[in-house]
Amino acid sequence: MKIVLKYSVSWLGMVILAILNGTIREKAYGKLMGELTAHQLSTLAGLILFGVYIWMLTGLFRIESSRQALLIGSIWLLMTVVFEFVFGHYVMGHPWDKLLNDYNILKGRVWSLMLIWTFVAPYICYRLKS
C-alpha cells in the first residue's frame, strides 16, 4: 500500500499542472477564441500534460498489478472531483451550476474526458509498461 500513498501524494502534481493549464488558457489563448473552444483546447492540453506526468510517475513508482492501477485511478478520480467542487465553489467562488455545467457533454463541455483519463491512465500506463 506504500505505492498507493506515493501516488496519492503525487496527485498534487496534477493539481499544479491543472492550475498552470487554466492560467495559460485565461492569460493567453482564451482571449483569442470563444470560451467553449478555449475550454475544449484546454481539456486537450490537460489530457496531454496529465498523460506525460502519469507516464513519468509510472516510471518512478512501479505499479504492481492491474488492481493497484485501478485503485490509484479511483483515488485520483475521487480526489479530483472533491477538489474541483470544494476549491471551485468555496475558494474560487464559482456557483454550483457553473461547476456542474462543465459536465454537460451535450453542450460541448468535455471536462468529463479529464476525469475518465485521470481514472484510466494509471491502468493504461501499467499495461503498456508490463
DSSP file with accessible surface (Angstrom, degrees, kcal/mol):
  #  RESIDUE AA STRUCTURE BP1 BP2  ACC     N-H-->O    O-->H-N    N-H-->O    O-->H-N    TCO  KAPPA ALPHA  PHI   PSI    X-CA   Y-CA   Z-CA
    1    1 A M     >        0   0  164      0, 0.0     4,-1.8     0, 0.0     5,-0.1   0.000 360.0 360.0 360.0 -11.8    0.0    0.0    0.0
    2    2 A K  H  >  +     0   0  164      1,-0.2     4,-2.0     2,-0.2     5,-0.1   0.885 360.0  54.0 -59.1 -38.2    3.0    2.3    0.2
    3    3 A I  H  > S+     0   0   18      1,-0.2     4,-2.3     2,-0.2    -1,-0.2   0.884 104.4  54.3 -65.9 -37.0    2.9    2.7   -3.5
    4    4 A V  H  > S+     0   0   11      1,-0.2     4,-2.3     2,-0.2    -1,-0.2   0.909 107.2  51.1 -64.6 -38.6   -0.7    3.9   -3.4
    5    5 A L  H  X S+     0   0  116     -4,-1.8     4,-2.5     2,-0.2     5,-0.2   0.923 108.4  51.8 -63.7 -42.3    0.3    6.5   -0.8
    6    6 A K  H  X S+     0   0   92     -4,-2.0     4,-2.2     1,-0.2    -2,-0.2   0.914 111.8  46.6 -60.4 -42.4    3.1    7.7   -3.1
    7    7 A Y  H  X S+     0   0    0     -4,-2.3     4,-0.9     2,-0.2    -1,-0.2   0.863 108.9  54.9 -69.2 -34.2    0.6    8.0   -6.0
    8    8 A S  H >< S+     0   0   25     -4,-2.3     3,-0.6     1,-0.2     4,-0.3   0.933 111.9  43.4 -64.5 -42.5   -2.0    9.8   -3.7
    9    9 A V  H >< S+     0   0   86     -4,-2.5     3,-1.8     1,-0.2     4,-0.3   0.897 108.2  60.0 -67.7 -37.5    0.6   12.4   -2.8
   10   10 A S  H >X S+     0   0   16     -4,-2.2     3,-1.5     1,-0.3     4,-0.7   0.704  84.8  79.2 -65.7 -18.0    1.7   12.6   -6.5
   11   11 A W  H XX S+     0   0   19     -4,-0.9     4,-1.4    -3,-0.6     3,-1.0   0.830  78.9  70.7 -58.1 -29.7   -1.8   13.7   -7.3
   12   12 A L  H <> S+     0   0   99     -3,-1.8     4,-2.1    -4,-0.3    -1,-0.3   0.827  89.4  61.4 -58.8 -30.2   -0.8   17.2   -6.1
   13   13 A G  H <> S+     0   0   16     -3,-1.5     4,-2.4    -4,-0.3    -1,-0.3   0.869 101.1  52.5 -62.9 -34.8    1.4   17.4   -9.2
   14   14 A M  H <X S+     0   0    3     -3,-1.0     4,-2.6    -4,-0.7    -1,-0.2   0.865 105.4  54.4 -69.7 -33.5   -1.7   17.1  -11.3
   15   15 A V  H  X S+     0   0   20     -4,-1.4     4,-2.6     2,-0.2     5,-0.2   0.939 109.3  48.0 -62.7 -45.2   -3.3   19.9   -9.4
   16   16 A I  H  X S+     0   0  116     -4,-2.1     4,-2.6     1,-0.2    -2,-0.2   0.930 112.7  48.3 -61.4 -44.6   -0.3   22.1  -10.2
   17   17 A L  H  X S+     0   0   33     -4,-2.4     4,-2.9     1,-0.2    -1,-0.2   0.904 111.4  50.4 -62.6 -40.3   -0.5   21.1  -13.9
   18   18 A A  H  X S+     0   0   43     -4,-2.6     4,-2.6     2,-0.2    -2,-0.2   0.911 111.6  47.1 -65.6 -42.1   -4.2   21.8  -14.0
   19   19 A I  H  X S+     0   0   83     -4,-2.6     4,-2.5     2,-0.2    -2,-0.2   0.926 113.6  48.4 -65.6 -42.8   -3.8   25.3  -12.4
   20   20 A L  H  X S+     0   0   91     -4,-2.6     4,-2.6    -5,-0.2    -2,-0.2   0.939 111.9  49.7 -60.4 -45.8   -0.9   26.1  -14.8
   21   21 A N  H  X S+     0   0   16     -4,-2.9     4,-2.2     1,-0.2    -2,-0.2   0.922 112.4  47.2 -60.6 -45.3   -3.0   24.9  -17.8
   22   22 A G  H  X S+     0   0   15     -4,-2.6     4,-2.6     2,-0.2    -1,-0.2   0.887 110.6  52.3 -64.9 -37.6   -6.0   27.0  -16.7
   23   23 A T  H  X S+     0   0   68     -4,-2.5     4,-2.8     2,-0.2     5,-0.3   0.922 109.2  49.1 -65.2 -43.2   -3.8   30.1  -16.2
   24   24 A I  H  X S+     0   0   79     -4,-2.6     4,-2.3     1,-0.2     6,-0.5   0.918 111.3  50.8 -62.1 -41.8   -2.3   29.7  -19.7
   25   25 A R  H  <>S+     0   0   58     -4,-2.2     5,-2.1    -5,-0.2     6,-0.3   0.949 115.1  42.1 -59.4 -48.3   -5.9   29.4  -21.1
   26   26 A E  H  <5S+     0   0  110     -4,-2.6    -2,-0.2     1,-0.2    -1,-0.2   0.883 122.6  37.2 -69.1 -38.9   -7.0   32.5  -19.3
   27   27 A K  H  <5S+     0   0  152     -4,-2.8    -1,-0.2    -5,-0.2    -2,-0.2   0.705 129.1  17.9 -88.9 -21.1   -4.0   34.7  -19.9
   28   28 A A  T ><5S+     0   0   51     -4,-2.3     3,-1.4    -5,-0.3     4,-0.3   0.549 127.5  10.1-117.3 -97.1   -3.1   33.6  -23.4
   29   29 A Y  G > 5S+     0   0   41     -5,-0.4     3,-1.6     1,-0.3     4,-0.5   0.706 109.8  75.4 -71.7 -19.5   -5.2   31.8  -26.0
   30   30 A G  G > <S+     0   0   20     -5,-2.1     3,-0.6    -6,-0.5    -1,-0.3   0.804  93.9  54.5 -61.4 -25.6   -8.5   32.1  -24.1
   31   31 A K  G <  S+     0   0  157     -3,-1.4    -1,-0.3    -6,-0.3    -2,-0.2   0.626 104.1  56.0 -80.3 -13.8   -8.7   35.8  -25.1
   32   32 A L  G <  S+     0   0  147     -3,-1.6     2,-0.3    -4,-0.3    -1,-0.2   0.454 113.0  28.1 -98.5  -3.8   -8.3   34.8  -28.8
   33   33 A M  S <  S-     0   0   64     -3,-0.6     0, 0.0    -4,-0.5     0, 0.0  -0.909  94.2 -70.3-147.8 173.4  -11.3   32.5  -29.1
   34   34 A G     >  -     0   0   45     -2,-0.3     4,-2.5     1,-0.1     5,-0.2  -0.231  46.8-111.0 -66.8 159.7  -14.7   31.7  -27.7
   35   35 A E  H  > S+     0   0  109      1,-0.2     4,-2.5     2,-0.2     5,-0.2   0.889 115.9  51.0 -61.7 -40.9  -15.0   30.3  -24.2
   36   36 A L  H  > S+     0   0   64      2,-0.2     4,-2.5     1,-0.2    -1,-0.2   0.941 111.3  47.0 -65.4 -44.3  -16.2   26.9  -25.3
   37   37 A T  H  > S+     0   0   75      1,-0.2     4,-2.8     2,-0.2     5,-0.2   0.917 112.6  50.3 -63.4 -41.0  -13.3   26.5  -27.8
   38   38 A A  H  X S+     0   0    4     -4,-2.5     4,-2.7     2,-0.2    -1,-0.2   0.910 109.9  51.2 -63.9 -40.2  -10.8   27.6  -25.1
   39   39 A H  H  X S+     0   0    9     -4,-2.5     4,-2.2     2,-0.2    -2,-0.2   0.931 112.2  46.2 -60.4 -45.2  -12.4   25.1  -22.7
   40   40 A Q  H  X S+     0   0   72     -4,-2.5     4,-2.2     2,-0.2    -2,-0.2   0.918 114.1  47.0 -67.1 -42.5  -12.0   22.3  -25.3
   41   41 A L  H  X S+     0   0   71     -4,-2.8     4,-2.7     1,-0.2    -1,-0.2   0.912 111.9  51.3 -65.4 -40.1   -8.5   23.2  -26.2
   42   42 A S  H  X S+     0   0    5     -4,-2.7     4,-2.7    -5,-0.2    -1,-0.2   0.883 108.0  52.4 -64.2 -38.3   -7.6   23.4  -22.5
   43   43 A T  H  X S+     0   0    7     -4,-2.2     4,-2.6     2,-0.2    -2,-0.2   0.936 109.6  48.8 -63.6 -44.1   -9.0   20.0  -21.9
   44   44 A L  H  X S+     0   0   94     -4,-2.2     4,-2.1     2,-0.2    -2,-0.2   0.940 112.1  48.6 -60.2 -45.7   -6.9   18.6  -24.8
   45   45 A A  H  X S+     0   0   31     -4,-2.7     4,-2.9     1,-0.2    -1,-0.2   0.914 111.1  51.3 -60.9 -40.8   -3.8   20.2  -23.3
   46   46 A G  H  X S+     0   0    2     -4,-2.7     4,-3.0     2,-0.2     5,-0.3   0.901 106.5  53.4 -63.5 -41.1   -4.7   18.9  -19.9
   47   47 A L  H  X S+     0   0   40     -4,-2.6     4,-2.2     2,-0.2    -1,-0.2   0.923 112.9  44.3 -59.6 -43.2   -5.1   15.3  -21.3
   48   48 A I  H  X S+     0   0  103     -4,-2.1     4,-2.5     2,-0.2     5,-0.2   0.941 114.2  48.5 -67.7 -48.4   -1.6   15.6  -22.8
   49   49 A L  H  X S+     0   0   62     -4,-2.9     4,-2.5     1,-0.2    -2,-0.2   0.932 114.4  45.8 -58.2 -46.9    0.0   17.1  -19.7
   50   50 A F  H  X S+     0   0    9     -4,-3.0     4,-3.2    -5,-0.2     5,-0.3   0.898 110.5  54.7 -63.6 -40.1   -1.5   14.5  -17.4
   51   51 A G  H  X S+     0   0   15     -4,-2.2     4,-2.4    -5,-0.3    -2,-0.2   0.938 110.8  44.1 -59.7 -45.9   -0.5   11.8  -19.8
   52   52 A V  H  X S+     0   0   86     -4,-2.5     4,-2.4     2,-0.2    -2,-0.2   0.935 115.8  48.5 -64.4 -44.8    3.1   12.8  -19.8
   53   53 A Y  H  X S+     0   0   49     -4,-2.5     4,-2.6    -5,-0.2    -2,-0.2   0.933 113.5  45.7 -62.1 -46.5    3.1   13.3  -16.0
   54   54 A I  H  X S+     0   0    0     -4,-3.2     4,-2.6     2,-0.2    -1,-0.2   0.898 110.5  54.0 -67.4 -37.5    1.4    9.9  -15.3
   55   55 A W  H  X S+     0   0  114     -4,-2.4     4,-0.9    -5,-0.3    -1,-0.2   0.933 111.1  46.3 -60.3 -43.4    3.8    8.2  -17.7
   56   56 A M  H >X S+     0   0  113     -4,-2.4     4,-1.5     1,-0.2     3,-0.6   0.916 111.0  52.4 -66.0 -41.9    6.7    9.6  -15.8
   57   57 A L  H 3X S+     0   0    8     -4,-2.6     4,-3.3     1,-0.2     3,-0.2   0.904 105.5  53.7 -59.9 -43.2    5.2    8.7  -12.4
   58   58 A T  H 3< S+     0   0   11     -4,-2.6     5,-0.3     1,-0.2    -1,-0.2   0.704 107.3  53.2 -69.4 -16.4    4.7    5.1  -13.5
   59   59 A G  H << S+     0   0   58     -4,-0.9    -1,-0.2    -3,-0.6    -2,-0.2   0.801 115.0  39.9 -79.8 -32.5    8.4    5.0  -14.4
   60   60 A L  H  < S+     0   0  128     -4,-1.5     2,-0.6     1,-0.3    -2,-0.2   0.885 124.4  34.8 -80.6 -44.1    9.4    6.3  -10.9
   61   61 A F  S  < S-     0   0   51     -4,-3.3     2,-0.3    -5,-0.1    -1,-0.3  -0.920  85.9-137.6-119.5 103.9    6.9    4.2   -8.9
   62   62 A R        -     0   0  172     -2,-0.6     2,-0.4    -3,-0.2    -3,-0.1  -0.421  10.3-139.7 -68.0 123.1    6.2    0.8  -10.3
   63   63 A I        -     0   0    6     -5,-0.3    -1,-0.1    -2,-0.3     3,-0.1  -0.687  11.3-156.9 -79.9 133.2    2.6   -0.2  -10.2
   64   64 A E        +     0   0  121     -2,-0.4     2,-0.3     1,-0.1    -1,-0.1   0.648  61.0   4.5 -93.5 -16.2    2.4   -3.9   -9.3
   65   65 A S     >  -     0   0   45      1,-0.1     4,-2.3     0, 0.0    -1,-0.1  -0.991  67.8-106.6-160.9 164.0   -0.9   -5.0  -10.7
   66   66 A S  H  > S+     0   0   37     -2,-0.3     4,-2.5     1,-0.2     5,-0.2   0.903 120.5  54.5 -60.2 -41.9   -4.0   -4.0  -12.7
   67   67 A R  H  > S+     0   0  213      1,-0.2     4,-2.2     2,-0.2    -1,-0.2   0.914 108.2  47.9 -60.1 -43.6   -6.0   -3.9   -9.5
   68   68 A Q  H  > S+     0   0   21      2,-0.2     4,-2.6     1,-0.2    -1,-0.2   0.908 110.1  52.7 -64.9 -40.7   -3.5   -1.5   -7.9
   69   69 A A  H  X S+     0   0    0     -4,-2.3     4,-2.4     1,-0.2    54,-0.3   0.916 111.1  46.5 -61.4 -42.0   -3.6    0.7  -11.1
   70   70 A L  H  X S+     0   0   69     -4,-2.5     4,-2.4     2,-0.2    -1,-0.2   0.862 110.4  53.2 -70.4 -33.2   -7.3    0.9  -10.9
   71   71 A L  H  X S+     0   0   65     -4,-2.2     4,-2.6    -5,-0.2    -2,-0.2   0.936 109.9  48.2 -64.3 -45.4   -7.2    1.7   -7.2
   72   72 A I  H  X S+     0   0    2     -4,-2.6     4,-2.8     1,-0.2     5,-0.2   0.945 112.5  48.7 -59.8 -47.3   -4.8    4.6   -7.9
   73   73 A G  H  X S+     0   0    0     -4,-2.4     4,-2.5     1,-0.2    -1,-0.2   0.898 111.0  50.7 -60.5 -39.2   -7.1    5.8  -10.7
   74   74 A S  H  X S+     0   0   54     -4,-2.4     4,-2.5     2,-0.2    -1,-0.2   0.918 111.1  47.7 -65.3 -43.9  -10.1    5.6   -8.4
   75   75 A I  H  X S+     0   0   43     -4,-2.6     4,-2.8     1,-0.2     5,-0.2   0.934 113.1  48.6 -62.6 -45.8   -8.4    7.5   -5.6
   76   76 A W  H  X S+     0   0    1     -4,-2.8     4,-2.5     2,-0.2    -2,-0.2   0.901 110.9  51.1 -60.9 -42.0   -7.2   10.2   -8.1
   77   77 A L  H  X S+     0   0   54     -4,-2.5     4,-2.5    -5,-0.2     5,-0.2   0.952 112.4  45.5 -61.3 -48.5  -10.8   10.5   -9.6
   78   78 A L  H  X S+     0   0  117     -4,-2.5     4,-2.6     1,-0.2     5,-0.3   0.935 114.0  48.6 -60.9 -46.4  -12.3   10.9   -6.2
   79   79 A M  H  X S+     0   0   57     -4,-2.8     4,-2.7     1,-0.2    -1,-0.2   0.894 111.8  50.7 -62.0 -39.0   -9.7   13.5   -5.1
   80   80 A T  H  X S+     0   0   16     -4,-2.5     4,-3.0    -5,-0.2    -2,-0.2   0.936 111.8  45.1 -66.2 -46.9  -10.1   15.4   -8.4
   81   81 A V  H  X S+     0   0   46     -4,-2.5     4,-2.3     2,-0.2     5,-0.3   0.939 115.6  47.0 -65.2 -44.5  -13.9   15.6   -8.1
   82   82 A V  H  X S+     0   0   78     -4,-2.6     4,-2.9    -5,-0.2     5,-0.4   0.946 114.9  47.1 -61.5 -46.7  -13.8   16.6   -4.4
   83   83 A F  H  X>S+     0   0   69     -4,-2.7     4,-2.6    -5,-0.3     5,-0.8   0.931 110.1  53.2 -60.0 -46.5  -11.1   19.2   -5.1
   84   84 A E  H  X5S+     0   0   27     -4,-3.0     4,-1.6    -5,-0.2     5,-0.2   0.922 116.8  36.7 -57.7 -45.5  -12.9   20.6   -8.1
   85   85 A F  H  X5S+     0   0   36     -4,-2.3     4,-2.0    -5,-0.2     5,-0.5   0.921 121.8  42.8 -78.1 -40.8  -16.1   21.2   -6.2
   86   86 A V  H  X>S+     0   0   75     -4,-2.9     4,-2.3    -5,-0.3     5,-0.7   0.972 124.2  35.7 -68.7 -52.6  -14.6   22.3   -2.9
   87   87 A F  I  X>S+     0   0   67     -4,-2.6     5,-2.6    -5,-0.4     4,-1.5   0.939 119.4  50.6 -65.8 -46.7  -11.9   24.5   -4.3
   88   88 A G  I  <<S+     0   0    6     -4,-1.6     6,-2.7    -5,-0.8    -1,-0.2   0.890 122.4  29.9 -60.6 -40.6  -14.1   25.7   -7.2
   89   89 A H  I  <5S+     0   0   45     -4,-2.0     4,-0.4    -5,-0.2    -2,-0.2   0.947 129.0  32.5 -85.8 -51.5  -17.0   26.7   -5.0
   90   90 A Y  I  <5S+     0   0  162     -4,-2.3    -3,-0.2    -5,-0.5    -2,-0.2   0.768 131.6  27.2 -84.9 -25.4  -15.6   27.7   -1.7
   91   91 A V  I  <<S+     0   0   97     -4,-1.5    -3,-0.2    -5,-0.7    -4,-0.1   0.856 131.2  33.2 -99.8 -50.2  -12.2   29.2   -2.8
   92   92 A M  S   <S-     0   0  105     -5,-2.6    -3,-0.2     2,-0.1    -4,-0.2   0.660  98.8-131.1 -82.8 -16.9  -12.9   30.4   -6.3
   93   93 A G        +     0   0   57     -4,-0.4    -4,-0.2    -6,-0.4    -3,-0.1   0.669  46.5 159.7  78.2  17.2  -16.5   31.3   -5.6
   94   94 A H        -     0   0   57     -6,-2.7    -1,-0.2    -7,-0.2    -2,-0.1  -0.538  42.8-116.0 -72.7 136.7  -18.0   29.6   -8.6
   95   95 A P     >  -     0   0   64      0, 0.0     4,-1.9     0, 0.0     3,-0.5  -0.329  24.2-112.5 -68.9 155.4  -21.7   28.8   -8.3
   96   96 A W  H  > S+     0   0  107      1,-0.2     4,-2.8     2,-0.2     5,-0.2   0.877 115.8  56.9 -57.5 -39.0  -22.7   25.1   -8.3
   97   97 A D  H  > S+     0   0  120      1,-0.2     4,-1.7     2,-0.2    -1,-0.2   0.872 105.8  50.5 -65.8 -32.6  -24.5   25.4  -11.7
   98   98 A K  H  > S+     0   0   88     -3,-0.5     4,-0.9     2,-0.2    -1,-0.2   0.924 112.0  47.5 -67.5 -42.7  -21.3   26.7  -13.3
   99   99 A L  H >< S+     0   0    8     -4,-1.9     3,-0.7     1,-0.2    -2,-0.2   0.924 113.8  46.8 -63.8 -43.4  -19.3   23.8  -11.9
  100  100 A L  H >< S+     0   0  103     -4,-2.8     3,-1.9     1,-0.2    -1,-0.2   0.816 100.0  69.6 -69.1 -28.6  -21.9   21.3  -13.0
  101  101 A N  H >< S+     0   0   58     -4,-1.7     3,-2.1     1,-0.3    -1,-0.2   0.827  85.5  67.9 -59.4 -32.3  -22.1   22.9  -16.4
  102  102 A D  T << S+     0   0   24     -4,-0.9     9,-0.8    -3,-0.7    10,-0.5   0.655  95.4  57.8 -65.2 -11.2  -18.6   21.6  -17.2
  103  103 A Y  T <  S+     0   0   59     -3,-1.9     2,-1.6    -4,-0.2    -1,-0.3   0.444  76.0 106.5 -94.9  -0.3  -20.0   18.1  -17.2
  104  104 A N    X > +     0   0   52     -3,-2.1     5,-1.8     1,-0.2     3,-1.6  -0.594  40.7 174.8 -86.3  86.9  -22.6   18.8  -19.9
  105  105 A I  G > 5S+     0   0   92     -2,-1.6     3,-1.8     1,-0.3    -1,-0.2   0.788  74.8  66.8 -62.9 -27.9  -21.1   16.9  -22.9
  106  106 A L  G 3 5S+     0   0  163      1,-0.3    -1,-0.3    -3,-0.2    -2,-0.1   0.725 100.9  49.6 -67.5 -18.7  -24.2   17.7  -24.9
  107  107 A K  G < 5S-     0   0  135     -3,-1.6    -1,-0.3    -6,-0.2    -2,-0.2   0.160 128.4 -97.9-101.9  14.9  -23.2   21.4  -24.8
  108  108 A G  T < 5S+     0   0   19     -3,-1.8     2,-0.7     1,-0.3    -3,-0.2   0.545  76.4 144.8  84.2   6.2  -19.6   20.6  -25.9
  109  109 A R      < +     0   0   14     -5,-1.8     3,-0.3    -8,-0.2    -1,-0.3  -0.705  22.1 178.5 -81.7 113.6  -18.2   20.6  -22.4
  110  110 A V    >>  +     0   0   29     -2,-0.7     3,-2.0     1,-0.2     4,-0.5   0.202  42.7 115.1-107.5  16.4  -15.6   17.9  -22.4
  111  111 A W  H >>  +     0   0   49     -9,-0.8     3,-1.5     1,-0.3     4,-1.2   0.832  67.1  71.4 -55.5 -32.2  -14.2   18.2  -18.9
  112  112 A S  H 3> S+     0   0   28    -10,-0.5     4,-2.5    -3,-0.3    -1,-0.3   0.819  87.0  65.0 -56.0 -29.3  -15.5   14.6  -18.3
  113  113 A L  H <> S+     0   0   75     -3,-2.0     4,-2.6     1,-0.2    -1,-0.3   0.865  98.0  54.2 -62.1 -35.0  -12.7   13.4  -20.5
  114  114 A M  H <X S+     0   0    6     -3,-1.5     4,-2.6    -4,-0.5    -1,-0.2   0.899 109.0  47.9 -64.3 -40.6  -10.2   14.6  -18.0
  115  115 A L  H  X S+     0   0   14     -4,-1.2     4,-1.9     2,-0.2    -2,-0.2   0.922 112.4  48.2 -66.9 -43.1  -11.9   12.6  -15.2
  116  116 A I  H  X S+     0   0   98     -4,-2.5     4,-2.7     2,-0.2     5,-0.3   0.938 113.8  47.8 -60.9 -45.3  -12.1    9.5  -17.4
  117  117 A W  H  X S+     0   0   64     -4,-2.6     4,-2.7     1,-0.2    -2,-0.2   0.909 107.9  54.6 -63.4 -42.3   -8.4    9.9  -18.3
  118  118 A T  H  < S+     0   0    1     -4,-2.6    -1,-0.2     1,-0.2    -2,-0.2   0.892 113.7  43.7 -58.4 -37.7   -7.4   10.5  -14.6
  119  119 A F  H  < S+     0   0   64     -4,-1.9     4,-0.4    -5,-0.2    -2,-0.2   0.930 122.9  32.9 -74.0 -46.4   -9.1    7.2  -13.8
  120  120 A V  H  X S+     0   0   42     -4,-2.7     4,-2.6     1,-0.2     3,-0.3   0.722  96.8  81.9 -89.1 -21.0   -7.8    5.0  -16.6
  121  121 A A  H  X S+     0   0    0     -4,-2.7     4,-3.0    -5,-0.3     5,-0.3   0.883  89.7  52.2 -58.1 -42.2   -4.3    6.5  -17.2
  122  122 A P  H  > S+     0   0    0      0, 0.0     4,-2.5     0, 0.0    -1,-0.2   0.933 113.1  46.4 -60.0 -39.4   -2.6    4.6  -14.4
  123  123 A Y  H  > S+     0   0   79     -4,-0.4     4,-2.8   -54,-0.3    -2,-0.2   0.935 113.2  48.2 -66.0 -45.8   -4.0    1.3  -15.8
  124  124 A I  H  X S+     0   0   64     -4,-2.6     4,-2.5     1,-0.2     5,-0.2   0.938 113.6  46.8 -62.3 -44.9   -3.1    2.1  -19.4
  125  125 A C  H  X S+     0   0    6     -4,-3.0     4,-1.9    -5,-0.2    -1,-0.2   0.916 112.0  51.5 -63.5 -41.3    0.5    3.1  -18.4
  126  126 A Y  H  X S+     0   0   39     -4,-2.5     4,-1.0    -5,-0.3    -2,-0.2   0.938 111.8  46.4 -58.0 -48.0    0.7   -0.1  -16.3
  127  127 A R  H  < S+     0   0  135     -4,-2.8     3,-0.5     1,-0.2    -2,-0.2   0.897 112.7  49.5 -64.7 -40.7   -0.4   -2.3  -19.2
  128  128 A L  H  < S+     0   0  122     -4,-2.5    -1,-0.2     1,-0.2    -2,-0.2   0.826 115.1  44.3 -67.8 -31.4    1.9   -0.6  -21.6
  129  129 A K  H  <        0   0   81     -4,-1.9    -1,-0.2    -5,-0.2    -2,-0.2   0.532 360.0 360.0 -92.7  -6.8    4.9   -0.9  -19.3
  130  130 A S     <        0   0   94     -4,-1.0    -3,-0.0    -3,-0.5    -4,-0.0  -0.447 360.0 360.0-109.5 360.0    4.3   -4.5  -18.2
